[in-house]
Amino acid sequence: MSMEQRYAGFLERESHSARTPTKGEVMRQAARLLLENASENAQMRREIYALQKALSFWLPCCPGVHSERDERIASDAGLLYGFDGDLEETAEGKGWIALVSNA
């Protein structure tokens, strides 16, 4: 159970003993918003992971930073920070894309 879920449960329970009906309703609304935000955050985390996985697949291996293209590849590779999925299979490894030599 996430922190948001626990705090939402606390707010929901406490809303029944609020001093005024308005305060109780505000607490219930806050609990609902916390749960909605927790759900949206979980969905965004799944989407970020899927994007990182796609980027790790399509991004070619860049041996050195020598050109504008290489710098862009290195910059985009920074987006993979935090990706803990399988980096073994890539489009470059399958031969679908190839990095053209700068020479």
C-alpha positions as CSV (number, residue, x, y, z in Angstrom):
1,M,0.0,0.0,0.0
2,S,1.4,3.4,-1.0
3,M,1.8,6.4,1.2
4,E,-0.9,8.1,-0.8
5,Q,-3.3,5.3,-0.2
6,R,-2.6,5.1,3.5
7,Y,-3.0,8.9,3.9
8,A,-6.2,8.8,1.8
9,G,-7.6,6.1,4.1
10,F,-6.7,8.2,7.2
11,L,-8.4,11.3,5.7
12,E,-11.5,9.2,4.9
13,R,-11.7,7.8,8.4
14,E,-11.1,11.1,10.0
15,S,-13.7,12.8,7.8
16,H,-16.5,11.0,9.7
17,S,-15.5,12.7,13.0
18,A,-14.8,16.2,11.5
19,R,-16.2,19.1,13.5
20,T,-18.3,20.4,10.6
21,P,-19.8,18.8,7.5
22,T,-17.8,21.1,5.3
23,K,-14.5,20.0,6.9
24,G,-15.5,16.4,6.5
25,E,-16.4,16.8,2.8
26,V,-13.1,18.6,2.2
27,M,-11.2,15.7,3.8
28,R,-13.1,13.2,1.6
29,Q,-12.4,15.2,-1.5
30,A,-8.7,15.4,-0.6
31,A,-8.6,11.6,-0.1
32,R,-10.2,11.1,-3.5
33,L,-7.7,13.5,-5.1
34,L,-4.8,11.6,-3.5
35,L,-6.0,8.3,-4.8
36,E,-6.5,9.8,-8.3
37,N,-3.0,11.3,-8.3
38,A,-1.5,8.0,-7.1
39,S,-3.2,6.2,-9.9
40,E,-2.0,8.8,-12.5
41,N,1.5,8.7,-11.1
42,A,1.6,4.9,-11.4
43,Q,0.3,5.1,-15.0
44,M,3.0,7.7,-15.8
45,R,5.7,5.5,-14.3
46,R,4.6,2.6,-16.6
47,E,4.6,5.0,-19.6
48,I,8.1,6.3,-18.7
49,Y,9.4,2.7,-18.4
50,A,7.9,1.8,-21.8
51,L,9.5,4.9,-23.4
52,Q,12.9,4.1,-21.8
53,K,12.6,0.5,-23.0
54,A,11.8,1.7,-26.6
55,L,14.7,4.2,-26.5
56,S,17.1,1.5,-25.3
57,F,16.0,-0.7,-28.2
58,W,16.4,2.0,-30.9
59,L,19.3,4.0,-29.7
60,P,22.5,2.8,-31.4
61,C,25.7,2.3,-29.5
62,C,27.9,5.4,-29.8
63,P,31.6,4.7,-29.3
64,G,32.7,8.3,-29.0
65,V,31.4,11.9,-29.1
66,H,32.8,13.3,-32.3
67,S,30.0,14.8,-34.3
68,E,26.6,16.5,-33.9
69,R,24.9,13.1,-34.4
70,D,27.1,11.4,-31.8
71,E,26.4,14.2,-29.3
72,R,22.7,13.8,-29.9
73,I,22.9,10.1,-29.4
74,A,24.9,10.6,-26.2
75,S,22.3,13.2,-25.0
76,D,19.4,10.9,-25.8
77,A,21.1,8.1,-23.9
78,G,20.9,10.2,-20.8
79,L,17.1,9.7,-21.0
80,L,17.7,6.1,-20.2
81,Y,18.9,7.0,-16.7
82,G,17.1,4.8,-14.2
83,F,16.1,2.2,-16.8
84,D,16.7,-1.2,-15.3
85,G,15.4,-3.4,-18.1
86,D,17.2,-5.7,-20.5
87,L,19.7,-3.8,-22.6
88,E,20.9,-6.9,-24.6
89,E,18.5,-6.8,-27.5
90,T,18.6,-3.6,-29.6
91,A,17.7,-2.6,-33.1
92,E,21.4,-2.1,-33.8
93,G,22.1,-5.6,-32.5
94,K,19.5,-7.0,-34.8
95,G,21.0,-5.2,-37.7
96,W,17.9,-3.0,-38.3
97,I,19.9,0.2,-37.9
98,A,23.6,1.0,-38.2
99,L,25.8,3.9,-37.1
100,V,27.5,5.3,-40.2
101,S,31.2,6.0,-39.8
102,N,32.3,9.6,-39.6
103,A,35.5,9.0,-41.5
